[in-house]
Amino acid sequence: MEEKSVSERIRTFLLANAYLGIPSLDDMAANLNSSTRNLQRKLQKEGLTYQQLADSVRKSLALHYLDSGKHPVKEISYILGYNETSAFTRALKRWTGTAPMDYRRRA
């Protein structure tokens, strides 16, 4: 059986533990029994950064939570680790071109 790539392992971990928030790069490296620098090198070989992976997971989760309609925008923002709802709104606009309420109305 082929071993998962580092980025797949990180993505799986982030999705499975989303309720804990997005860990820092240092925390993720410790979780994978790696040094921070070594983890960065492995991701670089895959053409990715940890920030790109974390943002990708945040986007997936944000769209899932918005589509479900079960959580207020402020709660989604908090769940995804944004200190301010406005920061979440800016991120969603960058990802989808729309604000959270507009996205929810279209969904």
Residue pairs with C-beta under 8 A, 6 or more apart in sequence:
4 12
5 46
6 32
6 39
6 42
6 43
6 46
7 43
7 46
7 48
7 53
9 32
10 28
10 32
10 43
10 50
10 53
11 53
11 56
11 57
13 28
13 31
14 22
14 23
14 53
14 54
14 57
15 57
15 60
15 61
18 57
18 61
18 79
19 79
21 79
21 80
21 81
22 54
22 57
22 58
22 80
22 81
23 31
25 36
25 39
25 40
25 50
26 36
28 39
28 50
29 35
29 36
29 38
29 39
32 39
34 42
39 50
40 49
40 50
43 49
43 50
43 53
55 91
58 80
58 81
58 91
59 91
59 95
61 79
61 80
62 76
62 80
62 88
62 91
62 92
62 95
63 95
63 96
63 103
65 71
65 76
65 79
66 73
66 76
66 92
66 100
66 103
66 104
66 107
67 107
69 104
69 107
71 79
73 85
73 88
73 89
73 100
73 101
73 104
74 85
76 88
76 100
77 84
77 85
77 87
77 88
77 89
80 88
82 88
82 91
88 100
89 99
89 100
92 98
92 99
92 100
92 103
93 99
96 103
98 106
